[in-house]
Amino acid sequence: MATVIVPAHNEASVIEDCLNSIINQSGIDNIIVACNGCTDNTVEIVTTKFPSVTCLDIVKPSKTNALNVAEEKAKALGISYPVFYIDADTQLSEHAIQHISQVMDTGDVLLSAPTPIINTDKSSFLVKTYYKVWTNLPYIKEGVIATCSFIVSEEGRQRFDKFADVIGDDGYIRCHFKNKEIANIKGAEIYITAPKDIFSLIKIKTRARLGNMELIAKDKCPVREEKHYGNVMKERLFSKNFFSTSIYIAIALIIRVRANAQFKKLSTYTWEKDTSSR
């Protein structure tokens, strides 16, 4: 059996679809929606349309704080593993909970995620091109990074105390595991809607990069393995993928510059969110 935690900040437009993809799946003990700092009707939707779900109305608008509060509630209810931390703007495929739980019961995988399916149907040409390259990069294929959500086994959850007060919660978790301990689970999918426009993409990717920079600066990564990706882009620039790779590199450079600028003002950072896909 599993516990499902869904952090939600002003997710009225997507929370229903997310919970509908979870609510009838087998193998779940508790579903907890951790609404945090909501100024819309997210709480009302959850409490009225999903009475079997535990809904927390947390004043502070913080995802990591919401995860910590939700975990305390899960312990009070009788927490069961694995724990699924699912973003409110995503949906799970049918039987994903049961399938992933069975895989993680073997003990070989401590941190996992469903296989990401990124929908770019309504995205601009630049966004589509970016994702075409990004989803095929080696470090993305290693697992968990591209999913927006993650699942932790009972053994894996012993790796850290509480979620640190950082921008990148998923990066923080991944920093506690070796590559051989993580995996995207085949046969289970998570559906993610890509941003419609390039600026919305740049905003969320800047946030992701900034989150990684913060983790390194604050020494929040106890497990760091050497990466060997240096020649990937060079090889693709001299291949039939030259055009798409060039676009990707240009966008990545903009993201890098924005992240570096924001890092200098990290203490006053304002969370950037994609609203175009909602």
C-alpha positions in Angstrom: 0.0 0.0 0.0 1.1 3.6 -0.6 0.7 7.1 0.5 0.1 9.9 -2.0 1.0 13.5 -1.3 0.0 16.3 -3.7 1.4 19.8 -2.9 -0.9 22.5 -4.4 -0.5 26.3 -4.7 -3.4 27.9 -6.6 -4.0 24.8 -8.7 -7.8 25.2 -9.2 -7.5 24.7 -12.9 -5.7 21.4 -12.8 -6.2 19.8 -9.4 -9.4 17.9 -10.4 -7.7 16.2 -13.3 -4.7 15.3 -11.2 -6.9 13.7 -8.4 -9.2 12.0 -10.9 -6.1 10.2 -12.2 -5.2 9.0 -8.7 -8.4 8.5 -6.7 -9.6 5.2 -8.1 -6.2 3.5 -8.3 -5.6 0.5 -6.2 -2.9 0.2 -3.5 -3.4 3.5 -1.8 -3.9 4.0 1.9 -4.1 7.8 2.1 -4.2 10.7 -0.4 -3.2 14.0 1.1 -3.4 17.3 -0.8 -1.2 20.0 0.8 -2.8 23.3 -0.3 -0.4 26.0 0.6 -0.9 29.8 0.4 -3.9 29.3 -2.0 -5.8 32.4 -2.9 -8.1 30.6 -5.4 -10.7 27.8 -4.8 -8.3 24.9 -4.8 -9.2 23.9 -1.2 -12.9 24.1 -2.0 -12.6 21.8 -5.1 -10.7 19.2 -3.1 -13.0 19.2 -0.1 -16.2 19.2 -2.0 -15.4 16.9 -5.0 -13.0 14.5 -3.2 -14.3 13.9 0.3 -12.2 10.8 0.8 -9.0 12.9 0.3 -7.3 14.6 3.3 -7.1 18.3 2.4 -4.7 20.5 4.3 -5.1 24.3 4.1 -1.7 25.6 4.9 -1.3 29.4 5.2 2.4 29.6 4.2 3.0 29.5 0.4 5.9 27.0 0.3 6.1 23.7 -1.5 8.8 22.2 0.8 7.0 23.3 3.9 3.8 21.8 2.5 5.5 18.5 1.9 6.8 18.5 5.5 3.4 19.3 7.0 1.8 16.6 4.8 4.3 14.0 5.9 3.5 14.8 9.6 -0.2 14.3 8.7 0.6 11.1 6.9 2.5 9.8 10.0 -0.6 10.6 12.2 -2.8 8.7 9.8 -0.4 5.8 9.6 2.1 6.4 6.8 2.6 3.6 4.3 5.4 3.2 1.7 6.3 4.0 -0.9 5.3 7.6 -0.7 4.2 9.3 -4.0 4.9 13.0 -4.2 2.9 14.1 -7.2 2.7 17.6 -8.7 -0.8 19.0 -9.0 -0.5 19.8 -12.7 0.2 16.3 -13.8 -1.8 13.0 -14.2 -0.8 9.4 -13.6 -1.6 6.6 -16.0 -4.0 3.8 -15.0 -2.5 1.3 -12.5 0.6 3.4 -12.1 0.5 3.4 -8.2 0.2 -0.4 -8.0 2.8 -1.1 -10.7 5.4 1.3 -9.2 4.8 0.0 -5.7 5.4 -3.6 -6.8 8.7 -2.6 -8.5 9.9 -0.7 -5.5 9.0 -3.6 -3.2 12.0 -5.5 -4.6 14.3 -3.0 -2.8 16.5 -2.4 -5.8 15.1 1.1 -6.6 14.9 3.6 -3.7 13.8 6.7 -5.6 11.7 6.4 -8.7 9.3 8.2 -11.0 6.8 7.2 -13.7 8.0 7.5 -17.3 7.3 11.1 -18.3 5.1 11.9 -21.3 5.5 15.5 -22.2 2.6 16.9 -24.2 3.8 19.7 -26.6 0.7 19.7 -28.8 -0.2 23.3 -27.9 3.4 24.5 -27.5 5.2 26.9 -29.9 7.8 25.7 -32.3 10.7 26.8 -30.1 9.3 24.9 -27.1 8.7 21.8 -29.1 12.3 22.0 -30.4 13.7 22.5 -26.9 11.9 19.4 -25.6 12.9 17.3 -28.6 16.5 17.7 -27.6 16.1 17.9 -23.8 14.2 14.6 -23.4 16.9 12.7 -25.2 19.8 14.0 -23.2 21.7 11.3 -21.2 21.1 12.8 -17.8 17.4 13.1 -18.4 17.2 9.5 -19.4 18.9 8.5 -16.1 15.6 9.0 -14.4 13.5 11.2 -12.1 14.7 14.6 -13.5 12.0 15.1 -16.2 9.0 14.0 -14.2 8.0 16.8 -11.8 7.2 14.1 -9.3 9.0 11.3 -7.4 8.4 8.2 -5.3 10.5 7.2 -2.3 10.7 3.8 -0.6 10.8 3.4 3.2 14.5 2.7 3.0 15.1 5.7 0.8 13.2 8.0 3.1 15.7 7.4 5.8 18.3 9.3 3.7 17.1 12.7 4.9 15.2 14.3 7.8 12.9 16.9 6.5 12.6 18.6 3.1 15.1 21.5 3.2 13.8 25.0 2.5 15.1 25.1 -1.1 13.7 26.0 -4.5 14.3 22.5 -6.1 12.6 19.9 -3.9 13.1 17.2 -6.6 16.7 18.1 -7.0 17.2 18.0 -3.3 15.8 14.5 -3.1 17.8 13.2 -6.1 21.0 14.5 -4.4 20.6 11.8 -1.8 20.8 8.8 -4.1 23.3 7.2 -6.5 22.3 6.7 -10.1 22.0 3.0 -9.6 19.4 3.6 -6.9 17.0 5.6 -9.1 14.8 4.8 -12.1 11.9 5.9 -14.2 9.5 2.9 -14.0 8.5 1.5 -17.4 4.8 0.6 -17.6 3.8 3.6 -15.5 3.5 7.0 -17.0 3.0 10.6 -15.8 1.5 13.1 -18.2 3.0 16.6 -18.2 1.7 19.5 -20.3 4.6 21.6 -21.6 4.5 25.5 -21.6 2.8 27.0 -24.6 5.3 29.8 -25.1 9.1 30.1 -25.0 9.1 32.7 -22.1 7.1 30.4 -19.9 9.5 27.6 -20.7 12.5 29.8 -19.9 10.9 30.8 -16.5 10.5 27.2 -15.2 13.8 26.0 -16.6 15.6 29.0 -15.0 13.9 28.0 -11.7 15.2 24.5 -12.1 18.8 25.6 -12.8 18.6 28.1 -10.0 17.5 25.3 -7.7 20.5 23.2 -8.6 22.8 26.2 -8.0 21.3 26.7 -4.6 21.7 23.1 -3.6 25.4 23.2 -4.5 26.0 26.6 -2.8 24.3 25.5 0.4 26.0 22.1 0.4 22.7 20.2 0.2 23.9 17.4 -2.0 25.5 14.5 0.0 25.7 12.3 -3.0 27.5 13.7 -6.1 28.6 11.5 -8.9 30.9 12.5 -11.7 29.1 13.2 -15.0 30.5 12.6 -18.5 28.3 14.6 -20.8 30.9 17.1 -22.2 30.9 15.8 -25.8 27.1 15.3 -26.2 26.3 18.7 -27.6 29.4 18.9 -29.7 28.6 15.6 -31.4 25.0 16.7 -32.1 26.1 20.0 -33.5 28.0 18.1 -36.2 25.1 15.8 -37.0 21.7 15.9 -38.8 20.4 17.4 -35.5 22.4 20.6 -36.0 19.4 22.9 -36.3 17.4 21.7 -33.2 20.6 21.4 -31.1 21.5 25.0 -32.0 18.1 26.2 -30.9 18.4 24.2 -27.7 21.8 25.7 -26.9 20.6 29.2 -27.5 17.7 28.8 -25.1 19.9 27.0 -22.5 22.3 30.0 -22.6 19.5 32.4 -21.9 18.4 30.2 -19.0 22.0 30.1 -17.7 22.3 33.9 -17.8 18.9 34.4 -16.1 19.7 31.9 -13.4 23.1 33.5 -12.7 21.5 36.9 -12.3 18.8 35.6 -10.0 21.3 33.7 -7.9 22.9 37.0 -7.0 19.5 38.0 -5.4 18.6 34.6 -4.1 17.3 35.8 -0.8 14.6 37.8 -2.5 13.7 35.2 -5.2 10.1 35.1 -6.3 8.9 31.7 -7.4 8.4 31.6 -11.2 5.5 29.4 -12.5 4.2 28.4 -15.9 0.6 29.6 -16.2 0.4 29.2 -20.0 -0.3 25.4 -19.8 -3.1 25.7 -17.2 
